[in-house]
Amino acid sequence: MELDASTTADGERVYIDRARAERGAEGPFYLVYADADAADRWGFACGNCGSLDTAMDTMGRIQCTDCGNLRKPDEWDAAHE
């Protein structure tokens, strides 16, 4: 597995796995790890704009806070709206 190194806005070194992704409306969300061995998952990188500033809720919805790229939740229940 080959990971791309990147740096967060806080100066933290993270590693992006472009082979593993979740589908987003505008582009994929790539898995990001805190270590080069991919043992400690850190979050997601937006494949649409390249931002590491993403958020995930308890239902599995992922959203990029920079460009608005969105992955719909794994399970949807109208009671949560």
Secondary structure, DSSP 4 states (H G I P E B T S, - for coil): ---EEEE-TTS-EEEEEEEEEE--SSS-EEEEESSTTS-SEEEEEETTT----EEE-TT--EEETTT--EE--SS--GGG-
